[in-house]
């Protein structure tokens, strides 16, 4: 490809709305162009990157035995009503009407559509297992689109769906897809980690997320360096340091805390460790009759509530945080000083497992400007009605597999695989006849990759002050030839054209910068766009029979004999 025949639209300044480096650099390098909130055009340079990611994904899916199809982006309301998701999927679903006022949605995912295909086309166990996939545009109406393609409303996704006669078959395909995903991210040159994860709105049983490791990642990941354990913080089990409670050594007493409402400030005032404090979080959840109940969730002062874990505790699937008015009505106290001691029968206490083993702790006194110290269960207040793991893990917690301690890192989710089991097939009557002629419900799996998100995640992982650092497999071009004085020297023109053609013939994705720009401009743009390898040809080097080579990640250039440069480039990683 010749630069004079391509379209570049690089920018020196970052867009005002950009927050993440990937967003800034994708716009500055001319990979994307903003159309509206969360909507981006993929420009020619960016599309080259996107297509390379697609190609790797497609090849690995095909190698895993999946069959590609393409389903409509617009889906009828009736399908979603069969699974009950039309009402519960939420406002992120873009709902539309046709001229006959029939309702549709712009598909955020395709479980209903593929299950409809399966129930109409699959009749016998002899047709199973089957795994279908597509690479297609999805739309989710994010409440706050941001971070460029990382949290866009319209995005490119690979979604696959498998159908099986039994769970054992599903597990086999699940393992195959796990390996296929690992192959994808390895081939794309990304540092990633697969972690156990919550199934979320998709549902089903087991699931794993695949995260590109980056400090800017929105997801917290917990892993053990001495074992294979890894999980999203939302799912990672928090193991208490001790399950036995020490005997009470202090007398409960009021302590004056006139301005201290946060555990950290209370601990500082009392000159104790924050790990000796307990915070109470006021919650509202409905009982079986649908009546609102008031709860106090107790956590150690330095721990944070895990809303996903709490939502899985019986009776808390629809919990919410109590308002200040509800707190005052139930505890006769403003927020900041609330606690579990002396509460009435209208208040139910749920304690995190770590709190349940604490003694002589400090908590709110349910009295403005006061806390209680030396508090103990069984003596000063009843044992908690419910004890559960409801906190986020922290670094140093014991690994749930018992093989070490946990470390934490940040990740950007780029893939997620699910064992759906029969959630959708039962709701939509997707059945088959077994070998005995009996009707059975199909087992299902679901496997998604954020194709466009991978591009942003790769840039978050690879960038510097000069721009993008793309892995070779994703870069818009593998090599750029910077011709110095191209518009003035016939020798440079002839040498660069010959080298360009030879590299192309050798299968190298090469860009010839034949625009006649100054060296600094050519070098800066190549670095900004993340091209991994740069060759520089000028009259001085030609007179010596050399070409200058520099890798994007190296500080210094080196000379390479012009006669052997094609062979040299072919060996580059």
Secondary structure as GFF3:
##gff-version 3
##sequence-region A 1 573
A	DSSP	three_ten_helix	3	5	.	.	.	ID=ss1
A	DSSP	alpha_helix	21	28	.	.	.	ID=ss2
A	DSSP	beta_strand	32	36	.	.	.	ID=ss3
A	DSSP	beta_strand	39	42	.	.	.	ID=ss4
A	DSSP	alpha_helix	44	63	.	.	.	ID=ss5
A	DSSP	beta_strand	67	68	.	.	.	ID=ss6
A	DSSP	beta_strand	74	76	.	.	.	ID=ss7
A	DSSP	alpha_helix	77	83	.	.	.	ID=ss8
A	DSSP	alpha_helix	85	88	.	.	.	ID=ss9
A	DSSP	beta_strand	94	97	.	.	.	ID=ss10
A	DSSP	beta_strand	103	106	.	.	.	ID=ss11
A	DSSP	alpha_helix	111	121	.	.	.	ID=ss12
A	DSSP	three_ten_helix	125	127	.	.	.	ID=ss13
A	DSSP	beta_strand	130	139	.	.	.	ID=ss14
A	DSSP	three_ten_helix	148	150	.	.	.	ID=ss15
A	DSSP	beta_strand	154	164	.	.	.	ID=ss16
A	DSSP	alpha_helix	167	187	.	.	.	ID=ss17
A	DSSP	beta_strand	192	196	.	.	.	ID=ss18
A	DSSP	beta_strand	207	213	.	.	.	ID=ss19
A	DSSP	beta_strand	219	224	.	.	.	ID=ss20
A	DSSP	beta_strand	230	232	.	.	.	ID=ss21
A	DSSP	beta_strand	253	256	.	.	.	ID=ss22
A	DSSP	alpha_helix	263	270	.	.	.	ID=ss23
A	DSSP	three_ten_helix	274	276	.	.	.	ID=ss24
A	DSSP	beta_strand	278	286	.	.	.	ID=ss25
A	DSSP	beta_strand	292	300	.	.	.	ID=ss26
A	DSSP	alpha_helix	307	312	.	.	.	ID=ss27
A	DSSP	beta_strand	320	321	.	.	.	ID=ss28
A	DSSP	alpha_helix	324	331	.	.	.	ID=ss29
A	DSSP	beta_strand	347	352	.	.	.	ID=ss30
A	DSSP	alpha_helix	353	356	.	.	.	ID=ss31
A	DSSP	beta_strand	361	367	.	.	.	ID=ss32
A	DSSP	beta_strand	370	375	.	.	.	ID=ss33
A	DSSP	beta_strand	386	388	.	.	.	ID=ss34
A	DSSP	beta_strand	406	421	.	.	.	ID=ss35
A	DSSP	alpha_helix	423	427	.	.	.	ID=ss36
A	DSSP	beta_strand	431	433	.	.	.	ID=ss37
A	DSSP	beta_strand	439	441	.	.	.	ID=ss38
A	DSSP	beta_strand	443	450	.	.	.	ID=ss39
A	DSSP	alpha_helix	451	461	.	.	.	ID=ss40
A	DSSP	beta_strand	463	464	.	.	.	ID=ss41
A	DSSP	beta_strand	467	468	.	.	.	ID=ss42
A	DSSP	beta_strand	479	483	.	.	.	ID=ss43
A	DSSP	alpha_helix	490	505	.	.	.	ID=ss44
A	DSSP	beta_strand	510	513	.	.	.	ID=ss45
A	DSSP	alpha_helix	519	529	.	.	.	ID=ss46
A	DSSP	beta_strand	533	537	.	.	.	ID=ss47
A	DSSP	alpha_helix	539	544	.	.	.	ID=ss48
A	DSSP	beta_strand	546	551	.	.	.	ID=ss49
A	DSSP	beta_strand	558	561	.	.	.	ID=ss50
A	DSSP	three_ten_helix	562	564	.	.	.	ID=ss51
A	DSSP	alpha_helix	565	570	.	.	.	ID=ss52
###
